[in-house]
Amino acid sequence: MSASSELYGIFFEKISHAGLLLGLVCSAHAAGLETPTVRTLEGELRIHDPSTIVRCSSRYWVFGTGWGIHSWFSSDLSRWQAGPPVFPSPPNWTTNTVKGNHGYFWAPDVVQVQGRYLLYYSVSTWGSRDSAIGLATASAPAPGSTNLAWQDRGLVLRSTAEDQFNAIDPSALLDASGRLWLAFGSYWSGIKLVELDRATGLRLARDSLIHSLAWNESIEAACLYQHGDFFYLFVNWGQCCRGTNSTYQIRVGRSPAATGPFLDRAGTDLMQSGGSLLLGTDGPRIGPGHAGILKEGDSHWLSYHYYDANEHGIAKLGLVPLNWSADGWPDLAASRPESGIPKQAH
């Protein structure tokens, strides 16, 4: 998400629920709950910069750009409802650190680590590298409880006008070996990566190594994912936040290591403007962006937002099955609308 995403806030309703309570019992995989078969998305679908979808007991949750960080939930991945904001009022450090930001937070991402949920989010203003990534955490509640309370954990990463990167658009990944990573970045010198402390969710050290993963003239909205023998880096090229004039498209590369180098199908390094096209504009679904991957059993789902040409360019949630080719690349060929897989209800 670029800084221009703040302007897109006119498409969102400010959620009026107060408090940090999400009203759910958290369990990564509730016994006996089957993976749903999604046919149509309906309900409250307006979202920008969706996080990875996470499952808590019988509900799925996704978070997005908005005042206090917006939330949505669903019991079947099909019908979505608006939930409460993560923060009813902005943490003091955010407004003190990034002048001009008053609690409109961008492009969150969430990951489950050792029974806790770690939610990373962007604090910035239009067109600026004066940015920060913050962290909120929530622990699984005691048996019988129905509430999950988010707690502010402060600053994770900072950038200023002196830096050649922009500390927004976080993507968190707990890899198979137990290491926790945070990809981030928008424009300037591209997509970066730092390792995090799994116990705290914060950066290992203030001066820990920052890896460079990908660059293009217009690049942001990273999603780092591990599948099989590879790490996959999904990124957006193009412009977001312009309704039906948006040019976002999702590109991908892969690497045997989280730190890269990431190469596309043709072998081009993503640091050299490489990136194989995964998803672009398709009919009325304009400018898909901010990929996330949900794994349920042996099934994978790709979530993203797009601008709906049938509804004046409003940003909406998209969700399609994600397959893997014989040579290990993400594949959406079976997810075309004509296959009967997720369509939006109008």
Secondary structure by P-SEA (a helix, b strand, c coil): ccccccccccccccccccccccccccccccccccccccccccccccccccccccccccbbbbbbbcccbbbbbbccccbbbbbbbccccccaaaaaacccccccccbbbbbbcccbbbbbbbbbcccccccbbbbbbbccccccccbbbbbbbcccccccccccccccbbbbbbcccbbbbbbbccccccbbbbbbccccccccccccbbbbccccccccbbbbbbcccbbbbbbcccccccccccbbbbbbbbbccccccccccccccccccccccccccccccccccbbbbbbcccbbbbbbbbbbccccccbbbbbbbbbbcccccccccccccccccccccc
